[in-house]
Amino acid sequence: MANDPDAKRLLWFVFAGSRGGLNRLKIISKLKENQFNTNQLANKMGLDYKAIQHHIKVLEKNNMITRIGEKYAVSFFISSFLEANMESFEEIEQKLDKSK
């Protein structure tokens, strides 16, 4: 499944082809280190809680992250889909870092 062109296209759209892609990229980078809840992500990234909620919703909808827990105890971590396509994600991450 590595280097799946459809997965790569989806990754490019979510992280580079739409507004807020860089923030979503940063969220995934944080979640690669550890699992966090929405409030922890907002504090670590210095972003508004509502903005993080929006990006989390987009990432969940596109199967990039998975949630564990309910209500206020929800934590997020990287989905198995993203883990399987981590090589493509890191390639996009490097290209976007160079373009800053």
C-alpha positions, 0 to 999 in steps of 0.5 A: 500500500506504500506509495499509493497514488490515491493516498498521496493525492489525498495527503497533498490535498489535506496538507498543501491544497487547502487552507489550514494545511500547515496547521494540520501538518503541525498537528500531525507532527505533534501527534507523531510524538504523543497522543493529545486532546484538543485542549493540549494541542491548542496550548502546545501550538498556541492556536485557538481551541475552536481552530484546533477543533476544526482541523481535528474534524478535517483530519478525522473526516479524511482518516488521518487521525483516530480518537480514543475516549468520549466527551472531554476524555477524547485523545487523538492519535495517528490513524493506521491509514496515515501510518501506512502512508507515512513515507508519503506524508514525510515527503510532503512535510519536507517539500512544504518545509522547503517552501516556507 
